[in-house]
Amino acid sequence: MKIVIAGGFGVGKTTMVGAVSEIDPLVTEESLTIAGEGTDDLTGIGDKTTTTVAMDFGKIILGDLDLQVFLFGTPGQERFWFTWDDLCRGAVGAVVLADTRRLTDSFAAIDYFERRNTPFVVAVNQFDGALLYSPDEVRDALRLPPSVPVLACDARDHASALNVLICLVELRLNARRSRTNAPTPRLGAHA
């Protein structure tokens, strides 16, 4: 099963893939350079020194189902969005990682998955010092329908990141079950 982790620049996609992957993740992090000056908005993330230029890749096995999940993290900067179509091909769903300090940066990823009818969840990365908002407040701000789960998470924490993936997999399994009327196994609890 392939899942994409997407979102704006500096939202924690590489961190999330690394926190949850059971293998050493493949990352394509490069130092920020003068090529990004004037285009890379560092507001709220001023201490960031690297960026993903192609993708992140990790793998995890979920639950008793022995379900292998391949994680593909997208680059967040607009100048690298040309990679998204290839990275998202064949994905069963996506996690849109959001940062409440820069919530408007989530719109591009949400729009991308909505236009392609790709199921997704929104995971609000809880950055130190950021204001905390309820899932309903984030849902309203992003104009999301009730069918899109919105969860709080800490992309640095394995259990928290895993909870987000479980939510997405359960969303997909429930959709399949509703089409076939087959029972859906529970993978775990999520907030």
C-alpha positions in Angstrom: 0.0 0.0 0.0 1.3 3.4 -1.0 0.6 6.5 1.1 1.8 10.1 0.3 2.7 12.6 3.0 2.2 16.1 1.5 1.9 19.7 2.7 3.6 23.0 2.6 7.3 23.9 2.9 8.7 23.2 6.4 5.6 21.5 7.8 7.4 18.3 8.9 6.9 15.8 6.1 10.5 14.5 6.3 10.3 14.4 10.1 7.1 12.4 9.9 8.4 9.8 7.5 11.6 9.4 9.6 9.6 9.1 12.8 7.4 6.3 11.6 9.5 4.4 9.2 10.8 1.0 10.2 13.7 1.3 7.8 16.3 4.1 7.6 14.3 6.5 5.4 15.6 7.7 2.0 15.6 11.5 2.1 16.7 14.0 -0.5 17.4 16.9 1.8 19.6 19.6 0.5 20.8 22.9 2.1 18.7 26.0 1.4 20.6 28.1 -1.2 20.3 31.5 -2.8 18.1 29.8 -5.5 15.3 29.8 -2.9 15.8 33.5 -1.9 12.8 35.5 -2.8 10.7 32.3 -3.4 11.0 30.3 -0.2 8.9 31.9 2.5 10.7 31.2 5.9 8.1 33.1 8.0 7.6 31.0 11.1 10.3 28.5 10.2 13.4 30.8 10.2 15.7 28.2 11.6 15.1 25.8 8.7 18.4 25.1 6.8 17.4 22.2 4.5 14.6 21.2 2.1 13.4 18.1 0.3 14.2 18.4 -3.4 12.7 15.2 -4.7 11.1 12.9 -2.1 11.3 11.1 1.2 10.7 7.3 1.3 10.0 5.0 4.3 8.3 1.7 5.0 6.2 0.4 7.9 4.2 -2.8 8.5 0.8 -2.1 10.2 -0.8 -4.3 12.7 -1.9 -7.9 12.6 -2.8 -7.5 8.9 0.9 -7.6 8.0 0.1 -4.7 5.8 3.2 -3.1 4.2 2.8 0.6 3.8 5.2 2.5 1.6 5.5 6.2 2.5 6.4 8.9 0.0 7.0 12.4 1.3 6.6 15.2 -1.3 8.7 18.3 -1.5 6.7 21.3 -0.2 8.1 24.2 -2.3 6.2 25.1 -5.4 9.3 24.9 -7.6 9.4 21.1 -6.9 5.7 20.4 -7.3 6.4 18.9 -10.8 7.4 15.7 -8.9 4.0 15.2 -7.2 2.3 13.4 -10.1 4.9 10.7 -10.2 5.1 10.4 -6.4 1.3 10.2 -6.0 0.7 7.7 -8.8 -0.8 4.5 -7.3 -1.3 6.0 -3.8 -4.3 4.7 -2.0 -4.5 7.9 0.1 -2.6 10.9 1.5 -1.8 12.7 4.7 -1.8 16.5 4.3 0.4 17.7 7.1 -0.6 21.2 8.2 1.0 23.9 10.4 -1.4 26.3 12.1 1.3 29.1 11.9 1.1 28.8 8.0 -2.3 27.1 7.5 -2.8 28.6 4.0 0.2 26.6 2.8 -2.1 23.5 3.1 -4.5 24.6 0.4 -2.4 23.5 -2.5 -2.1 19.9 -1.2 -5.7 19.7 -0.3 -6.7 21.0 -3.7 -4.3 18.5 -5.4 -5.9 15.5 -3.7 -9.5 16.8 -4.0 -9.1 17.3 -7.8 -7.8 13.7 -8.1 -10.4 12.2 -5.8 -7.6 10.8 -3.6 -8.8 10.2 -0.1 -6.8 12.1 2.5 -6.7 13.1 6.2 -5.3 16.3 7.6 -2.8 16.0 10.4 -2.1 19.2 12.2 1.6 19.1 13.3 1.8 20.5 16.8 4.8 22.8 16.7 6.3 24.0 20.0 5.0 27.5 20.6 2.2 27.4 18.0 -1.3 28.2 19.0 -3.5 25.1 19.4 -6.8 24.9 17.6 -9.5 22.2 17.7 -9.9 19.9 14.7 -13.3 21.6 14.0 -11.6 25.1 13.9 -8.9 23.8 11.5 -11.7 22.1 9.4 -13.6 25.4 9.2 -10.4 27.3 8.3 -9.5 24.9 5.5 -13.2 24.5 4.4 -13.1 20.8 4.6 -16.2 18.5 4.6 -16.9 16.4 7.7 -15.8 13.3 5.7 -12.2 14.4 5.9 -10.6 13.5 9.2 -8.6 16.2 11.0 -6.2 15.1 13.7 -3.6 16.7 15.9 -0.2 15.1 15.7 3.4 15.5 16.6 5.4 14.5 13.5 8.5 13.8 15.6 6.7 11.1 17.7 6.4 7.6 16.3 3.1 6.8 18.1 1.5 10.1 17.0 2.6 9.7 13.3 1.5 6.0 13.4 -1.9 7.1 14.6 -2.4 9.4 11.6 -1.5 6.5 9.2 -3.9 4.2 11.0 -6.6 6.8 10.6 -6.0 7.0 6.9 -5.9 3.2 6.4 -9.1 2.8 8.4 -10.7 5.4 6.2 -9.8 3.5 3.1 -10.8 0.1 4.6 -14.2 1.5 5.7 -14.7 2.9 2.2 -14.0 -0.5 0.7 -16.3 -2.1 3.3 -19.2 0.2 2.5 -18.8 -0.8 -1.2 -18.7 -4.5 -0.5 -20.5 -4.8 2.9 -17.5 -6.8 4.2 -16.4 -6.3 7.9 -13.4 -4.1 8.4 -10.7 -5.1 10.9 -9.6 -2.5 13.5 -6.0 -1.5 13.3 -5.9 0.8 16.3 -7.3 3.8 18.0 -6.9 7.4 16.9 -7.8 10.7 18.3 
